[in-house]
Amino acid sequence: MQNALAIFAAYLLGSVSFAMISSKIFGLADPRSYGSGNPGATNVLRSGHKLAALLTLIGDAAKGWLAVFVAQHLGSTDVVTGLVALAVFFGHLYPLFLKFKGGKGVATAAGVLLALDPLLALGVAATWLLVAYVWRYSSLAAVAAAALAPMLSALLHGAGAQIVVVGIISMALIGKHWLNIQRLVAGQESKIGSGKKY
């Protein structure tokens, strides 16, 4: 029962949208009403308010980290910790408070990975930064980092609960970016700082 409550609490925490919170704090429009319509840091940045976007990024990452950190320090098994990690991540993707229409999960996944394994998180973040810097596509960077994450996890830890969790998160991230992938292939995806709607 305690484990079930921990997993449900993690889902509720994941459902808290910092895109919505930061937009309200700074008096911005609902992030679902402009740009890509995605309640996430990248779309909030399209409002032109960098501080609001930064708060969104930090908040979404922090909730992923916090859920896993608490589970670890309560002495949860690897399986329960993994389920908590998935719950907070999918809470962000399908939030109860936003009628199950959430963000793409990049920042929350980063927070989860940071709590699970800082070295893994560092490798994934470095991949995102490198791809984003070279090609200037946030979506391409996210997909590349997501694709690399399970391989890095396997190299660092081999088979186990963690690689299953990382693999599920990676597949979900890539799935949430499917429309972006199609636009990348078609040459229609907007670059970082372009101000286009995607």
Secondary structure as the mmCIF struct_conf table of DSSP 4:
data_model
#
loop_
_struct_conf.conf_type_id
_struct_conf.id
_struct_conf.beg_label_comp_id
_struct_conf.beg_label_asym_id
_struct_conf.beg_label_seq_id
_struct_conf.end_label_comp_id
_struct_conf.end_label_asym_id
_struct_conf.end_label_seq_id
HELX_RH_AL_P HELX_RH_AL_P1 GLN A 2 GLY A 14
TURN_TY1_P TURN_TY1_P1 SER A 15 SER A 15
HELX_RH_AL_P HELX_RH_AL_P2 PHE A 18 ILE A 25
TURN_TY1_P TURN_TY1_P2 PHE A 26 GLY A 27
HELX_LH_PP_P HELX_LH_PP_P1 LEU A 28 ASP A 30
HELX_RH_3T_P HELX_RH_3T_P1 PRO A 31 SER A 33
BEND BEND1 TYR A 34 TYR A 34
TURN_TY1_P TURN_TY1_P3 GLY A 35 SER A 36
BEND BEND2 GLY A 40 GLY A 40
HELX_RH_AL_P HELX_RH_AL_P3 ALA A 41 LEU A 45
TURN_TY1_P TURN_TY1_P4 ARG A 46 GLY A 48
HELX_RH_AL_P HELX_RH_AL_P4 LYS A 50 HIS A 73
TURN_TY1_P TURN_TY1_P5 LEU A 74 GLY A 75
HELX_RH_AL_P HELX_RH_AL_P5 ASP A 78 LEU A 93
BEND BEND3 TYR A 94 TYR A 94
HELX_RH_3T_P HELX_RH_3T_P2 LEU A 96 LEU A 98
TURN_TY1_P TURN_TY1_P6 LYS A 99 PHE A 100
HELX_RH_AL_P HELX_RH_AL_P6 VAL A 106 LEU A 116
HELX_RH_AL_P HELX_RH_AL_P7 PRO A 118 TRP A 135
HELX_RH_AL_P HELX_RH_AL_P8 SER A 138 HIS A 157
BEND BEND4 ALA A 159 GLY A 160
HELX_RH_AL_P HELX_RH_AL_P9 ALA A 161 LYS A 176
TURN_TY1_P TURN_TY1_P7 HIS A 177 HIS A 177
HELX_RH_AL_P HELX_RH_AL_P10 TRP A 178 ALA A 186
TURN_TY1_P TURN_TY1_P8 GLY A 187 GLY A 187
HELX_LH_PP_P HELX_LH_PP_P2 GLU A 189 LYS A 191
TURN_TY1_P TURN_TY1_P9 ILE A 192 GLY A 193
BEND BEND5 SER A 194 SER A 194
#
